[in-house]
């Protein structure tokens, strides 16, 4: 995917934590912050190079409504979101997935690969 200079801000979890956040900078989701839980394949022999992000929009006190998480399968080897097809059935999920795909930088993919290697 092409990248512009203005990319999202991504805070990956430390090895002790399983949560992080991202802030989108472009498009109709610009300014929206999402918290996410990250999980890796539990199999010690698996070489899948994928992590799952369960993304939740950050809520405010004025709008505390709980939302269904958007689950993104991040393929770290291919540097792409692997589950676009299944996300197509939900407009909010595919909207977030496309926004992240458009804004994620090579440096962000590299940071995610480093995190996976520590797990």
N, C-alpha and C positions, 0 to 999 in steps of 0.2 A: 504494500500500500504506500502511496506517496505521503511524505511528511512535510508539513510546513515548519517554519521556525518556531512557532508557538506550540509547544507540546504540553500535554497534561503533566501535572505534578504527581509523582508516584512515591509513596512512602511504603516500602516493603517492610514486613516484620523482621525483627531480629530473630536469631535462631531460638531464643527462648519464648517468643510470642508467636501466635498464629493469626494475628490481625494486623491490618494495615489500612491505608486510605489512598484515594486518588481524587484529584481535582481536575475536572475537564476545563479546557481553556478556549475551545472553539465551538462553533455551531450552536444549535438551539439548546444544548445542554451545558453551554459555557457557564462557569461559575458554580456548577453543581458539584458537591463533594459526596463521595461514596465511601463508606467503610466496607472492608471486605475481610472475610475469613479465608485463609489459604490452607489448602491441604494437598499433600502429595500422595502418590500411589503408595500404599502400605507394604507392598511386596518388596523384600530386600533384593530380589533377583530381577525385578522388572527393569527394563531399560527404556521405558516409554517416553521419558523426557517431557512429561506433562504435569502441570499443576492445575488445580481447580480453584477458582476465585468465586466465592459466594458474596455477591455485591448487594449492599443495602444502601438506599439513599439516606444521607444524613437527615435526621428530622430535627425540627425546632420545637420549642415549647408551644408555639402557636399552632403547629401542625404535627402533633405527635403520632399520627396514624402509622401503624405498623404496615410494612409492605412485604410482599413475597420476594425473596432474594432472586437475583439474576445469577445463574451459575454459568461461568465461562470456563471452558476447557482450554487452557493456554498451552499450545504445543511449543516448547522452548527450542526444540531442534529446528523446526520450520519457521519459527517466529511468526506464528499466526494463531488466530482463535480457531480451534478445531471443530467446534460444535455450532457453527453458524446455521447449518441446515435445520437442526432441531429448534433453534431459537426463533426461526421465522414464524412460528405459530403464535408468538406473543409480540405485539408491536413494541411494547416498552423494552423487552429484552433485546430485540434485534436493534432497536435504536441505540441502546447503551453499548452493545457489542460493536456496532459500526463506529460509534464515536470513539471508543477506546482503540479500535483498529486504526483509525485515522490519525490518532494523536500519539500512540505509544512510540517511543524512540528506540533505536538500537541500544542505547545505553540502558534503557529500562529492561529490555529483553536480557541484556547481559547481567544486570543486577538479579533478575529472577533466576537465571541459570546459576549464578553464584549461590543464591539461597538454596536451590535444589541440591547443589553439590554438598552443602553442609548438613543436609537432612539424612 
